[in-house]
Amino acid sequence: MVKLRARCLLAGDAAVGKSSLSHIFYSDGSLFQKNYSMTTGVELLVKSVSIPETNDTVELYILDTPGKDTLVDGCEKMWGEPSLLCLVFDLTNEQSFVNCGGWMERVRAHCQGLHVPGVLVGNKSDLSARREVQASVAREWAQSQGLEYHETSAKEMENCDAPLLSLALAFHSLYQEHRENIQNLSPG
């Protein structure tokens, strides 16, 4: 049995639903607050994820960060060295999707060349009549950035676990890969 710990950075513009998404995941779908105040610091949520077909777990330290530029600058030093990235945008706000490029640049500059597995999450899928970003466009951009793509609705609690479970599996897979590489180096 292995227990891994991963720092998961939750990033994206203000009001895209990062806090809603993280609280739904953290509470196993039992907590959707109708009113959120803007995140002004870094909120830490910790949740342990069991890896299927193993006795292993990945403890996700989810860093819910502010999306407003003036606040991000002050909080960036609290990111530490993220192991995982969950980049969120609002499907009804094309600008929040366009801004994902800037978020990726910021995270890459902060991580200084470290490989950080990640997902791109289009939130607010329940507002389909107001959709401004098509799934095919978001999926294509995500692939070009080396990210997996998911659509969620925090309000309807649809698919909220999938992005973070996917990240836990990716982190566990990296661990297994590194472990095998080290075992292959030993004489024997």
N, C-alpha and C positions, 0 to 999 in steps of 0.2 A: 504494500500500500504506500502510495506516494501522495504527499500533500504539497501542492505547488502554490505559490502566491504570485499574482500578476497585478500590476498597476495598470488600470484601464482608463485612459483619458477620454472623456465624453466632451466633444467639442462641436461647435457650430454657432450660427448666428443666434441672437436673442430671440426668444419667443417661437422657436421651432419645435419645442416640446422635449428638450433634453431632460429636464427635471421630471416631467411626467413619465417619460419612458423609463428612467432609472428607478423611480419609486414603484412603478407597476412591476418591474422585474424584481426589485428588492422584496416587495410584499407578496410575491406570487399572485399578482393580479387582484389583490384585495384593496388596493389603495389608489384611487384616482381622485385627486383633489380638484374641485372645480375652479378654485382660485389659487393661483400661485403668485407669489411676489417674485420679482426679478432676482435671479441669483447674482449676488454681488461679490461673493468670495468663492472658495472652493468647498463644495460639500462632499464629504466622504461617506460612501455607503459600502458595506462589506457583505458579500454573499458567497457562500461556498457552492460550487457546482460539481456534481458527481459526473465523472466521465463514464459513459456507457461501456459495458463489457470489460470494465476494470474495477479495481477497488480504489482507484485514484480520484483525487479531487483537486480542483483549481479554485483557490480562494481569490475572488475578484475584488480588488480594491478600486471601486469606481469613483473617479474624480469628476464630479459634475461641475463644470467650469462656467463662468459667465460668458455671454456671447457679445456683450457690448465692448467695442474696442477699448474704450477708456478704462474698463475694468480688467480686461484680459492682460494688458501690459503689467499691471500690478500683481496679478495672480500667476503669471507664467512661471516664475521661479518656484512656485509650489508644485508644479507638474512633476518635478524630479525627473527620473528617466522612465517614461512610460513603456510598458511591455506591449500594450495593445492600444488601438485607436478605434473609437466609435464616433464617426463623423455624421452628424444629423443635419438634415435640411427639411424644410416645409414644402410638401408637394404642391401647395397652393400659392407659393411665393417663389417665382423663378429666380429672383435676386439672391435668395438664401442658397439656392443651388449653385448659381454662378460664383458666389463667395466661397464655396467649398475649395476652389483652387487656391485661394489665399490662405485658408485654414491649413491645407496640405503643405504649402510652402512654409508656414509658420512652424508646424509640427516638425517637418524635416529639418529646418534650421535649428530648432531646439534640440533635436535628437542627434544632430551632427553625424549623419551617416549610418546610425544604427538601424537595423531592419525592425520595423514595428508592424506586425500584422494588423490589418484593420478591416472594418466594414463601413460601408456608406449606407445610411438609413434615411429613406424618404418617409417622413412621418405625416400624419393627418390624412391617411388614405380614405377615411370615412367621408371626407369632403370632396368626393369625386366630381361633383358638378363644378367645383372651383379649381380643379387641377390645372396647373400651369406647366408641370414637368412630366413628360411621358416616361414610362418605365424603361423603354428601350434606350432613350437618351441617357438616363441616369445610369443604367446598367453598363452601357458602353463606356461612359466616363469612368465609372468605378473600375472596370477592367483595365482601362489605360493607366490607372493609378495603382494597380495591384490590390484593389479592395474587392470584397464580396458585397453584393447588393441585396438589401432587404427593404420591403415596404411594411410600415406598421401604422396602427391607429392606437395611440395611447388611450384616447377617450373611449374607444370601443374595446380596448384591451385585446386587440387582434395582432398576433404575431410578435408581441413585445419581447418574448423570451428568445426568439430565434437569433437576433444579432449577437446578443451577449453569450448565448450558448455556443454559437459558432466561434466566437473569439476564444472561449475557454477551450474548445476542442483544438483550435489552431495552436494555442499556447502549449497544450499537452503534447501535440504532435511535434512541435519544435523541440520540446524537452526530450521526447523519445529519440528524435533524430540526433540531437547532441549526445545523448547517452550512447547510442550505437556507434557514433563516430569515435568517442572516447574508448569504448570497448575494442574497436577495431585497431586502435593505436597500441594497445597493450600487447606485449609479447606473449606468444602462447600457443 
